[in-house]
Amino acid sequence: MKKTNRIIALAMAAMTALSMTACSGSAKETTEETKEASGETLLMATTTSTDNTGLLDYLKPIFLEDTGIDLQWTAVGTGDAIQKAKDGEVDVILVHSKAKEEEFVESGYGVERFQVMYNDFVIVGPKDGPIAKTDDINAAFKQIMDEQLTFVSRGDNSGTHNKETGIWEKLGITDYESNPNYVSAGAGMADTLAMADEKGGYCLSDRGTWLAKKADFPDMDIVCEGSKELLNQYGVIAVNPEKYPDVNNEAANTFIKWICSPEIQTLIGEYGVKEYGEPLFFPNAEQK
């Protein structure tokens, strides 16, 4: 599938416009409203992909300049990030597993979920491997199981791991771990890619991390991409101050408004284009 068609397909799948109301306002307005926030720290738990891609390193000094708030984060799998929020260890989360995010809010741990950006998942594997390039994710997974090909799973309850297990479930394959070449890495995305490369196997990766790390793996390439089922949506949620009075809810709300602002959404959409030839993330802060 051509890149342009892929982007259009994903944009349609996202079903949202780059406009905001509750999650709205310009970065400049955010700055004006938070002049007194200088010297504050915002603690965030996030998925490894926002860290591995360098996106947060890129945004951190801009957020500090705009608001006076120092953003500090812990990058783990989405499941662990949500657990840190449930334990009251952070002020805000930026993750990518919608069902778990909604459950987090519904159970009273989070205030409200705002979608921020998306990319997609891809299957990466050996260039000369048995899987021919395809946009059929179900066929690729079925081939991995039928031929007992080496597959390295994140195995860490991350958003990527949840996506993988959801695909197996949809296929009705409940015994995928019976494949003797199925490996549960229990690791982040960059380490999982490295393990798949070392074993000459396949793995599911978010596109952003793959683009940022692919130079390290010259023998690997994307073998499956373009399915609407591979959409990878990111959401941001403030931890509920009614449950955890000590969280910095004001700074969390400032960050949410800031990252959803048109100026920062534009920066997110431009990130990676110069270096990789395409964005690592597509902004789509939702209209509420």
N, C-alpha and C positions, 0 to 999 in steps of 0.2 A: 504494500500500500504506500502510495506516495505520501511524503511528510505533510503536504498541504491537506490532503484528504484526511489523514490521521488527526490533524489538529482540528479540522472542521468537525469530524465525527465526535471527538472528545468534547468539543465545545457544546455540541448539541446534547451530548449525554449529560453534561454538567447542568444544562437547563437553567442557566442563570445569567443575568447581565451584570456588567461591571458598574453597579450602582448600589448605594447604601442609604438607609435611613437610620435605624437604631444603631447600626454599625457604620456610621457615617461621619462626615466632617473632614476637613482638610488637616494635613499634618501641621500647618501653620496655626490653625485654630486649636489643635491639641496642645501645641507649644504655649500659646497664650493662656490656656486654661490651667496649665501646670507649672507656671513659673516658680511656684513655691515648692515644687517637688524636687528641686536640686539637692543632690546628696542622697536620694533614696535609692534603694535596691529592689529590683523585681526578680523574684525567684520563679523559674519556669522549668517544668518537666516536659520533654519533647521527644519525638522519635529520632532515631539515629540519622535518618535521611536529611533532616534540616541541618544537622551538624556536619555529616559527611560531605555534603555538597558545598559547604562553605557559606550557605545562605545567611545563617545567623551571624557569622563573623562579619559578613558584608553589612547586615542591617544594624548590628549592635552600636557602632559609633554614630550612625545617623539617628537612632533612637535617643542616644545620650545627648547629642547636640540639640535635638528637637525638644526634648522633655526634661533633661537634667537627671533622668533615671538610668541607673546602671542595670542593664539586663544581664542576668547570670542564669545559666541553664545546665541541666543534667540531661544528657542524651541517652535514652534507653529504649527498649521496645515499648510500643504503645501501651500494652498491658501493665508494664512496670511503671510507666509514666502516670497512668491513671491511678495506680495503687499509691504512688507517692502523694498524689493529690488527695486521695481518700485518707491518707495518714496525716494530712495537714502540713506536709513538708514544703509545699510550694504554693505560690499565689495564683498561677495560671498554667494551663496546659495547651500545647500545640501538637496535635496528634492526627492519626489518619485511620480510624476505624469507626465509621459512623454509628453502627449499632451499639458499640461499647460507649461511645461518647453520649449518645442519647440516654442510655441506661444510667450513665454517670449523673446526668442532669435530673432524670426522673426520680432517682433515688435520693436526691437532695444534696448531693456533694458538689454539684456545679450549678452556676446561676443560669446561664443560657449559652447555647452553642451557636457560633457564627462560622460559616464556611469562609475560607480565606483564599485558597488556591488549589490547583490540582495538577497532576501529571498522570502518567499511566504506569502500569506494571508491564514488564517484559520478561520473557524467558531467555536467559543467556546460557550459552554452552559452547562446546568446541566447534570451531569453524568447519572442520572436516568430520563432524559427528553424524550419526544416523538420522537426526531430525532435520528434514528439509524445511526451509523458511516457510512460514505459514502465518495466517491471521486467525487460525482456528485453535484457540487455547484448549478446548476440550479434546481435540484430536491429539494435540501435543502431549497432554497429560496422560491420555490413554496409551499412547505409544511408550511413554516412560514406564508405565506399569506393565504393559503387555510384554515388552522386551527387557524388562528389569534393568533399565538404564540407571546409571548413577545420578541421583538427585540429592542435592544438599539443601535441606530446609533450614530456615532461620531457627525454628524450634524454640522460640522464645516468647510466644504469645504477643508478638508485635503485630502491627497492622498488616505487614507483608505476610507473616505466618498465618494470620486469620484469613487473608485473601486466599492463600494456598489451600488451607483446609476446607474453605468454602467451595473451592473448585472440585476437590475430591468428593465432597459431600454431594454436590450437584450431579456428579457423574455416577453416584451410587457406589463409589469405591470406598469401602470402609476399612479395608485391610492394606492400605497403601504402605504402611510401615512393615508389612511382611516382605516387601521387596528387599532382598539382602543388600542391595546397593542404595537403599534409602538412608541418608545420614542426617541426623538432627544435630545441627551445629550448636544451638544454644548461644548464638552470637549475633552481633550486629551485622548490618548489610555488607560493609566493606570486608569484614572477616569471612562472611559467608561466600562472597564472590571469590576471595582468595582460596578458600577451601575447595570450591567447585573447580577452579582453575587447576589446582594441584592434583585433584582426583580425575580430571578430564571429564567432569560431569556437568549437570545442568542445575540452575537455580532460578527462582523467581526473584526479580529485583525491581525496585522502583526505578524509573528511567533516569531520574535526576542523579541518583548515586552512581548508576552505571555510566552515565556521561562523564561524571566527575572522576571516575576511577578506571575507565576502560583502557587508558594508556598503559596501565600497569598489567594488563592482561591481553597481550597482542594475539594470543592463540584463541581468544574467545570472541563471540559476536552474538548479536540478537538473532534468535531463531524463531521467535513468535512475538508478534506485536499487532496492535490495531483493533483488537476485539473490544467492543463496548463494555464487556464484562471486566476489562482490565483498568477501568477508570480508577484513579487513586485520589480521593478527595481529602483535603486537610481541613480540620476545624480547630477553632480556638475557644476556650472556655475558662471563665474566671471561677476560682474555687469559692464556694458559698461562705460568705463571712458570718452568716447566721449559725453555721455549724462550726466554723473555725474563726472566732473573733480576732485572732492575732494575724490573720493573713492581710496582706497589703492590697485590699480590694480596690482602693483608689488608683494605685499604680497599675493593677491588672486591667481595670476599665480603660485607663489611658492607653495602655498597650493595644487593647482590642480596637479602640477607635482609631489609633494611629496606624496599625497594620492594615486596617480596612479602608483607610483614606485613599482617595484617588492618586495622590502623589506617590504613596508607598506601593500601592498596587501596580502603578506603572513601573516602578523600580524592580519589583519582583518579576514582572513580565520581561524586563530587559536583562535580568541576571542570567549570565551564561551564554548569551547570544554571541558576543564577541569572541569568546574563547572556544565554544563548542559548536557554533553555527545554528543553534536553536535554544529556546528558553529551557531552563531546567524545571520551571514551574509556570503555570498559567494562572494569572490572578482571576478570581471570580467571587469576590466578597459579595455576599448575597443581599438582596433587597428584603427588608423585613416589614 
